[in-house]
Amino acid sequence: MLKKIKLNKYKPTIAALLLVILYSCSELGNQPPENVVLMASDDGAVIIRQYSVFNVTSYSKRGNSTRRYGSTTNYLEAFDGTTGEAVSKQAFKLKGNYKLIKVTNKHALLKYYNIKKNNQELLIVNIPQFSKEFDEAALTAINNGLIFNPTYTYYNPTGIPGIILKADDARLYALDEKSGKAILLPDSVDARMINRRFLQLSNIEINNQLLNFTGSRRKKIVATIKGNNTPNAALSSAIDFINPYFVGYYFPQQNKELPLRINNGLLIVSKTKDSNTFEFILTLIDGSSLQTKWSVTLKNEKGESSENDLLDIQLHGSNLLVITKNSMNLLDTKSGQWKWNKHFN
């Protein structure tokens, strides 16, 4: 009888231990891949995916919180920007904490924080093999001791090819990705840093009219004749939006921020909901009548969203390449239909 009492007494404890063991086994080892960034070349022909895998070696629990310990490994993959198909044979493992900063047709540029030297270093790899083209030491040797700062990238000034970078002599250089040779930019050349590839414009001027979003909650587009503060009621969008903006670009040739034009249309980005479970909506509005040409939702399979998840919007002919943190998508701007969508879960 005494033995039976002890067994019943300790059954819950044994069950709890078994649950902890099973839970810890499921938590240890490689976790599901997480996207770090998706980035396309300027012409949209190449898209590079950087993702990370966290390997959990141990963890501790306190109350409802769990702290995991281990190491993170980063990988690169290359995709065709016109089809969404993979062009790299397998994922390339990065040896170090690198971050993708720029993609061209032939190369990917990454930055790496060197703890020993306490500075950011630059690495250039080929696409799609991802073999090393130049590292920090090679570029320094080629360029007579110059060390380049990969923290920022810049728009190319008119007529200047190459990758614009700042060096440790506080000057800007155009780096040739094939030879690794850097050409000094004159002080007269003004280069602007790239924060996000596309611009979020709250108002624009077109056809001698000012277009603004009006409304305290959901907003419509209203046109005002330039120099006249009275809205023209006949020129108002038929639909309204949640947190909308016009998509624009910076044009170095004109040194201007201008709206994206698609067949006399204006592209608007808005949301499906006023919460963190929203999806992005892309809408093309006629630039003259403000009537809707098409409107399409960008599906989000991750659930929650943030403004920063939308990374790039590029127009190439009649195709619109749309990149988020976890997806890449190609839209036919004539029909307003998606050609393909590729999600990374």
C-alpha positions as CSV (number, residue, x, y, z in Angstrom):
1,M,0.0,0.0,0.0
2,L,2.9,2.3,0.8
3,K,4.5,1.7,-2.6
4,K,1.2,2.5,-4.4
5,I,0.8,5.8,-2.5
6,K,4.4,6.8,-3.6
7,L,3.7,5.9,-7.2
8,N,0.5,7.9,-7.4
9,K,2.3,10.8,-5.7
10,Y,5.1,11.0,-8.2
11,K,3.1,10.2,-11.4
12,P,2.5,13.9,-12.2
13,T,6.1,14.7,-11.7
14,I,7.3,12.0,-14.1
15,A,4.7,13.1,-16.7
16,A,5.9,16.7,-16.3
17,L,9.5,15.6,-16.8
18,L,8.6,13.7,-19.9
19,L,6.9,16.8,-21.4
20,V,9.9,18.9,-20.7
21,I,12.2,16.4,-22.4
22,L,9.9,16.2,-25.4
23,Y,9.6,20.0,-25.6
24,S,13.4,20.5,-25.3
25,C,14.0,17.9,-28.1
26,S,11.7,19.8,-30.4
27,E,13.4,23.1,-29.6
28,L,17.0,21.9,-30.0
29,G,18.8,21.9,-33.3
30,N,18.2,23.8,-36.5
31,Q,15.1,26.0,-36.4
32,P,13.0,26.9,-39.6
33,P,14.8,29.3,-42.0
34,E,14.0,33.0,-41.5
35,N,14.3,35.6,-44.3
36,V,16.9,38.3,-43.6
37,V,16.3,40.2,-46.8
38,L,15.3,39.8,-50.5
39,M,17.0,42.2,-52.9
40,A,16.9,42.7,-56.7
41,S,19.3,44.2,-59.2
42,D,18.4,47.6,-60.7
43,D,17.0,46.0,-63.8
44,G,15.0,43.3,-61.9
45,A,16.8,40.4,-63.7
46,V,18.3,38.9,-60.5
47,I,16.9,38.6,-57.0
48,I,19.1,37.4,-54.1
49,R,17.6,35.9,-51.0
50,Q,19.5,36.0,-47.7
51,Y,18.1,33.8,-45.0
52,S,19.3,32.6,-41.6
53,V,19.0,29.3,-39.7
54,F,19.3,29.4,-35.9
55,N,20.8,26.3,-34.3
56,V,19.7,25.9,-30.7
57,T,22.2,24.2,-28.5
58,S,20.4,24.9,-25.1
59,Y,17.7,26.9,-23.6
60,S,16.3,28.1,-20.2
61,K,12.8,28.8,-19.1
62,R,11.6,31.3,-16.6
63,G,7.8,31.5,-16.2
64,N,6.3,31.9,-19.6
65,S,9.5,33.0,-21.3
66,T,12.1,30.9,-23.0
67,R,15.6,32.0,-23.7
68,R,17.4,30.0,-26.4
69,Y,21.2,29.8,-26.9
70,G,23.1,28.8,-30.0
71,S,24.5,30.1,-33.3
72,T,23.1,31.6,-36.5
73,T,24.2,30.7,-40.0
74,N,23.4,32.8,-43.0
75,Y,22.8,31.6,-46.6
76,L,22.4,33.1,-50.0
77,E,20.2,32.0,-52.9
78,A,19.8,33.5,-56.4
79,F,16.5,33.7,-58.4
80,D,15.5,34.8,-61.9
81,G,13.5,38.1,-61.5
82,T,11.4,37.4,-64.6
83,T,10.3,33.9,-63.6
84,G,10.9,33.6,-59.9
85,E,12.8,30.3,-60.5
86,A,16.0,29.5,-58.6
87,V,19.2,29.9,-60.6
88,S,21.7,28.9,-57.9
89,K,22.1,25.1,-57.7
90,Q,22.1,25.2,-53.9
91,A,22.1,27.6,-51.0
92,F,25.5,29.2,-50.3
93,K,26.7,29.2,-46.6
94,L,28.2,32.4,-45.4
95,K,31.1,32.1,-42.9
96,G,30.4,35.1,-40.7
97,N,27.7,37.6,-39.9
98,Y,27.3,39.1,-43.4
99,K,24.4,41.4,-44.6
100,L,23.4,41.8,-48.2
101,I,23.6,45.5,-49.2
102,K,23.5,45.6,-53.1
103,V,22.8,43.3,-56.0
104,T,24.0,43.8,-59.6
105,N,23.6,41.4,-62.6
106,K,26.8,39.6,-61.9
107,H,27.7,40.3,-58.2
108,A,26.3,40.6,-54.7
109,L,27.8,43.0,-52.2
110,L,27.8,42.2,-48.5
111,K,29.0,43.9,-45.4
112,Y,30.6,42.2,-42.4
113,Y,31.4,43.7,-39.0
114,N,34.9,42.7,-38.0
115,I,34.9,42.6,-34.2
116,K,38.7,42.6,-34.0
117,K,39.1,45.7,-36.1
118,N,35.9,47.3,-34.9
119,N,34.8,48.3,-38.4
120,Q,32.5,47.2,-41.3
121,E,34.2,45.2,-44.1
122,L,33.1,44.6,-47.7
123,L,32.8,41.4,-49.6
124,I,31.9,41.0,-53.3
125,V,30.8,37.6,-54.6
126,N,29.8,36.2,-58.0
127,I,26.2,35.3,-59.0
128,P,25.0,32.6,-59.0
129,Q,28.0,30.6,-57.8
130,F,28.7,33.0,-54.9
131,S,32.4,32.5,-55.1
132,K,34.5,35.3,-53.7
133,E,35.5,38.0,-56.2
134,F,37.0,40.6,-53.8
135,D,37.3,40.9,-50.1
136,E,38.4,43.8,-48.0
137,A,42.1,42.9,-48.2
138,A,42.0,42.5,-52.0
139,L,40.2,45.8,-52.6
140,T,42.6,47.7,-50.3
141,A,45.6,46.3,-52.1
142,I,44.1,47.2,-55.6
143,N,43.3,50.7,-54.4
144,N,46.5,51.7,-52.7
145,G,45.4,51.2,-49.1
146,L,41.9,52.7,-49.4
147,I,39.3,51.1,-47.1
148,F,35.7,51.3,-48.2
149,N,32.8,51.9,-45.8
150,P,29.9,49.6,-46.9
151,T,27.5,51.1,-44.3
152,Y,25.7,53.2,-47.0
153,T,25.0,52.8,-50.7
154,Y,24.3,55.7,-53.1
155,Y,22.4,56.5,-56.3
156,N,24.6,56.7,-59.3
157,P,25.1,60.3,-60.5
158,T,24.4,60.9,-64.2
159,G,26.9,59.2,-66.5
160,I,28.9,57.5,-63.7
161,P,28.8,53.7,-63.7
162,G,30.0,51.4,-60.9
163,I,29.1,51.0,-57.3
164,I,29.3,54.3,-55.3
165,L,30.9,53.9,-51.9
166,K,32.6,56.1,-49.4
167,A,36.2,55.4,-48.4
168,D,38.1,56.1,-45.2
169,D,39.6,59.3,-46.8
170,A,36.0,60.8,-46.6
171,R,35.7,60.8,-50.4
172,L,33.3,59.0,-52.7
173,Y,34.4,56.5,-55.3
174,A,32.8,54.5,-58.1
175,L,33.9,50.9,-57.6
176,D,34.2,48.8,-60.8
177,E,32.8,45.4,-59.8
178,K,34.8,43.5,-62.3
179,S,38.3,44.9,-61.7
180,G,37.8,46.1,-58.1
181,K,39.4,49.5,-59.1
182,A,37.8,52.6,-57.6
183,I,37.5,55.9,-59.5
184,L,37.4,59.1,-57.4
185,L,34.3,61.2,-57.8
186,P,34.9,65.0,-58.0
187,D,33.7,67.1,-55.1
188,S,31.3,68.8,-57.6
189,V,29.4,65.5,-58.0
190,D,26.5,65.2,-55.5
191,A,25.6,61.6,-54.6
192,R,22.5,60.8,-52.6
193,M,22.3,57.9,-50.1
194,I,19.7,55.1,-50.8
195,N,17.4,54.4,-47.8
196,R,14.6,52.6,-49.6
197,R,14.5,51.9,-53.3
198,F,11.1,53.5,-53.8
199,L,9.6,56.7,-52.2
200,Q,6.4,57.2,-50.3
201,L,4.9,60.4,-51.5
202,S,1.9,62.0,-49.7
203,N,1.2,64.5,-52.5
204,I,2.2,65.1,-56.0
205,E,1.9,67.6,-58.8
206,I,0.6,66.4,-62.2
207,N,-1.1,68.1,-65.1
208,N,-1.0,71.5,-63.4
209,Q,-2.9,70.0,-60.5
210,L,-1.9,69.1,-56.9
211,L,-3.1,65.6,-55.8
212,N,-3.5,65.0,-52.1
213,F,-5.0,62.4,-49.8
214,T,-7.9,63.9,-47.8
215,G,-10.0,62.5,-45.0
216,S,-9.6,61.9,-41.3
217,R,-9.9,58.1,-41.4
218,R,-10.1,56.5,-44.8
219,K,-8.7,58.8,-47.4
220,K,-9.6,59.8,-51.0
221,I,-7.5,61.5,-53.6
222,V,-8.6,65.0,-54.4
223,A,-7.2,67.2,-57.1
224,T,-6.7,70.9,-56.6
225,I,-5.8,73.3,-59.5
226,K,-2.4,74.7,-58.9
227,G,-2.7,78.2,-57.3
228,N,-6.3,77.5,-56.3
229,N,-7.0,76.1,-52.9
230,T,-10.6,75.1,-53.8
231,P,-10.8,71.4,-54.5
232,N,-12.3,70.4,-57.8
233,A,-15.1,68.0,-56.7
234,A,-15.2,66.4,-60.2
235,L,-11.7,65.2,-59.7
236,S,-11.9,62.9,-56.7
237,S,-11.1,59.2,-56.5
238,A,-14.0,56.9,-56.5
239,I,-12.5,54.7,-53.8
240,D,-10.9,55.5,-50.5
241,F,-7.9,54.0,-48.8
242,I,-6.3,53.1,-45.5
243,N,-2.9,54.8,-44.9
244,P,-2.2,55.4,-48.6
245,Y,0.8,56.9,-50.4
246,F,1.9,57.5,-54.0
247,V,4.8,55.3,-55.1
248,G,7.7,57.5,-56.4
249,Y,11.3,57.4,-57.2
250,Y,14.4,59.6,-57.0
251,F,15.7,60.5,-60.4
252,P,19.4,61.5,-60.2
253,Q,19.4,62.9,-63.8
254,Q,16.8,65.6,-62.7
255,N,17.6,65.6,-59.0
256,K,13.9,65.2,-58.4
257,E,11.5,63.0,-56.5
258,L,8.8,62.0,-59.0
259,P,5.8,59.7,-58.9
260,L,5.9,56.4,-60.7
261,R,3.9,56.6,-64.0
262,I,2.3,53.5,-65.5
263,N,0.5,54.2,-68.8
264,N,-0.7,57.7,-67.5
265,G,-1.6,56.0,-64.2
266,L,-0.4,56.5,-60.7
267,L,0.4,53.7,-58.3
268,I,-1.0,53.9,-54.8
269,V,0.0,51.5,-51.9
270,S,-2.6,51.2,-49.1
271,K,-3.7,48.6,-46.5
272,T,-6.6,46.2,-46.1
273,K,-6.9,46.8,-42.4
274,D,-5.9,49.4,-39.8
275,S,-4.0,46.8,-37.7
276,N,-0.9,44.7,-37.8
277,T,-2.8,41.9,-39.6
278,F,-3.1,44.0,-42.8
279,E,-2.1,43.1,-46.3
280,F,-0.8,45.6,-48.9
281,I,-3.1,46.8,-51.7
282,L,-1.7,48.1,-55.0
283,T,-4.0,50.3,-56.9
284,L,-3.5,52.0,-60.3
285,I,-5.4,55.3,-60.6
286,D,-5.8,57.2,-63.9
287,G,-3.7,60.3,-63.6
288,S,-6.2,62.6,-65.3
289,S,-9.6,61.3,-64.2
290,L,-8.5,59.7,-60.9
291,Q,-10.7,56.7,-61.8
292,T,-9.5,53.2,-60.7
293,K,-7.9,51.1,-63.4
294,W,-7.2,48.1,-61.2
295,S,-6.6,47.1,-57.6
296,V,-4.9,44.0,-56.4
297,T,-4.0,42.6,-52.9
298,L,-0.6,41.4,-52.1
299,K,-1.2,38.2,-50.0
300,N,0.7,37.8,-46.8
301,E,1.1,34.3,-45.5
302,K,3.0,35.3,-42.4
303,G,-0.1,36.8,-40.7
304,E,1.3,40.1,-39.2
305,S,2.8,42.9,-41.3
306,S,4.7,46.1,-40.8
307,E,5.4,49.1,-43.1
308,N,9.0,48.0,-43.4
309,D,8.1,44.6,-44.9
310,L,7.6,46.2,-48.3
311,L,11.2,46.4,-49.5
312,D,11.1,47.3,-53.2
313,I,8.8,48.1,-56.2
314,Q,10.3,48.2,-59.6
315,L,8.7,48.8,-63.0
316,H,10.3,47.0,-66.0
317,G,8.3,47.4,-69.2
318,S,4.7,46.2,-68.4
319,N,5.9,44.2,-65.4
320,L,5.9,45.4,-61.8
321,L,8.3,43.5,-59.5
322,V,7.2,43.8,-55.9
323,I,9.5,42.5,-53.1
324,T,8.6,42.1,-49.4
325,K,10.7,40.6,-46.6
326,N,9.1,37.2,-47.2
327,S,7.9,37.2,-50.8
328,M,8.7,38.2,-54.3
329,N,6.0,38.9,-56.9
330,L,5.5,39.9,-60.5
331,L,2.5,41.8,-61.6
332,D,1.2,42.4,-65.2
333,T,0.4,46.2,-65.1
334,K,-1.9,45.9,-68.2
335,S,-4.3,43.4,-66.6
336,G,-3.6,44.1,-63.0
337,Q,-3.1,40.3,-62.4
338,W,-0.2,38.6,-60.7
339,K,2.0,36.6,-63.0
340,W,3.6,34.7,-60.1
341,N,4.0,34.9,-56.4
342,K,6.8,33.2,-54.4
343,H,6.5,33.1,-50.6
344,F,9.2,32.0,-48.1
345,N,7.7,30.7,-44.9
